[in-house]
Amino acid sequence: MKPMQTLFAAAALVAFAGAVQAEPRQVTISADLTCPVSDPQLFEIVLKRQPGVISVDVSFKEQKVVVIYDADITNPRTLADALIEIGLGDMLSDNPMIEEAAPVPKP
């Protein structure tokens, strides 16, 4: 019985080690944050409520919203759809999103 338990434990370890998690991704969303109806805080609130969103940084000065998210759970299209759904779609620029790897956090 002992060799069988060892075999199952080894199989479980290999399966666990083989599971690859996606690296966090970053998307920069360009938006007109000067528009009277586009409250920058609203962008942050809506995006932070989306499953898989790790962080949201709104820059009024640079007119952009930077979102770090788990690519296994969400994607830029879903995030944009969440903004469009509540009426913020008109605030997005013509070429609203640039996706890239998320920066590695400093220890």
N, C-alpha and C positions, 0 to 999 in steps of 0.2 A: 504494500500500500504506500509506503514511503516514496519509492521511485515514481509512482504515478502522481503524487502530490507535488513532487519536485518538477515533474514534467509540466503540470498545469501552471505552476508558479512561473516557470521559465517562459512558457507560451504567453502568459499574461504580461510579463515584463517586456517581451519582444513586441507584443501588440501595442503596449503603452508607449514604448520608445519610438515605434513607427508612426504614431499619431502625430501629425505635423500641424501645429497651430499657425495660422497666418500671422504675419507680422502686422502690427498696427499700421494703418495707412493714414495719410493726411490729405484733406481736400481743402483748397482755398476757394471760397465762394466770393466773387466780386458782386457788390450790391450797392445801390444808391441809398446810403444811410442818412442822407441829408433830407430826403423826402419827408414831409411832415407826418405822413401816415406810417413811415417805416421806423418804428421804435427799435433801436439796436438791441435793447433788452429782450424784445419779443423774439428776435432771431435766436438769441441765446437760450431762452426758455424753451422754445419749440424744439430746437436741436438737441438740447440736453435730455429731453424726454424720449428721444428715439432710442430704441434698443440698440446696443452696440456702440453708442457714442461714449468715448472716454473723456474727451474734454472739448470745450468750445471757447475760442478767444475772439471777441469782437473788437475790431479796431475802427473806430469812428473816423479817425484821422486818415487812415489808409483806405477806407471804404471797402473793407474785406472782413470776412468771417473765416477763421481757420478752425477746422474740425478734425480731431484725431479720433479714429474709430476702428473697431474690430471688423476686418473685412470678411470674417466668417459669419457675421451677424447682419451687417448692413452694407450699403454702397452709396456712392454719390447720387445716383438717380433717386433712390428712396429718400435721401435727405432733402433733395431739391423738391420732390413731390410733397414732402411734409410742409415745406415753406409755401408752395403753391396752393396747397389745400386750405391754408388759413388766410390766403389773399396776399401773400408777400411775393408772388411770382413776378409782378410788374416791377418790383424793386431790383430783381436780378439783372445783371448786365447782359449784353448780347452773347458774350462768351463767358458764362459765369463761373466755370469750374476748372481748376487745375488740380489733378490728383498726383500724388507722389508718395514715396515712402515716408513714414513718420520719422522725425528725428529721434535718435537714440537718447534717452534720458541720461543726464550726467549723474554719476554716483555721488 
